Amino acid sequence: MRLFPTLFAGAALAAVALPVMAQDPLPNSGPYYIMDVTEENIILAAGGTRARQGGEAAVTISVVSAADSVQDGIARLDMDYRFQCSQKTFKTPGASAYGLDGGFMGGIEDEQQWEAVNMTATSAVIMAYACDGTLPEGIEPIDGDINVIAERYREISAGE
């Protein structure tokens, strides 16, 4: 699935809508769980950020670009996913961008409307994890620093 270009385009579109520039990066702590992998990117849920209060849940999702898929210097995009669990709706009101060196490049905050979760897409897997702590069968936690994990993924994607 080609989620990174869609997410990146969404973040770029949000930037056109004059969002507030975030001064601080989104929280991001592990363990990490693989939500999806393609030739272009790997999508990880940051387990240390998963929170649920009442009918709403949240989790930071990191989209790490493969070595040959880095666009505009952005090698990793962390997105703040929020869910209304029973309504099966979500929004991504913030994002943080990181370069190949793992350095914070900047972020955006954008107050969005709730949208329906596509129940056949990766966002449904993310919702199940955020709302219920449910992971696809066989998904194991990955411990470690997100920058080290991202670098290792880029090495593997480059065939190293």
Buried (B, 14 or more C-beta within 10 A) or exposed (E): EEBBBEBBEBBEEBEEEEBEEBEEBBBBEBBBBBBBBBEBBBBBBBBBBBEBEEEBBBBBBBBBBBBEBBEEEBBBBBBBBBBBBEEBBBBBBBBBBBBBEBEBBEBBBBEBEEEEBEEEBBBBBBBBBBBEEEBEEEBEEBEEEBBEBBBBBBEEBEEE
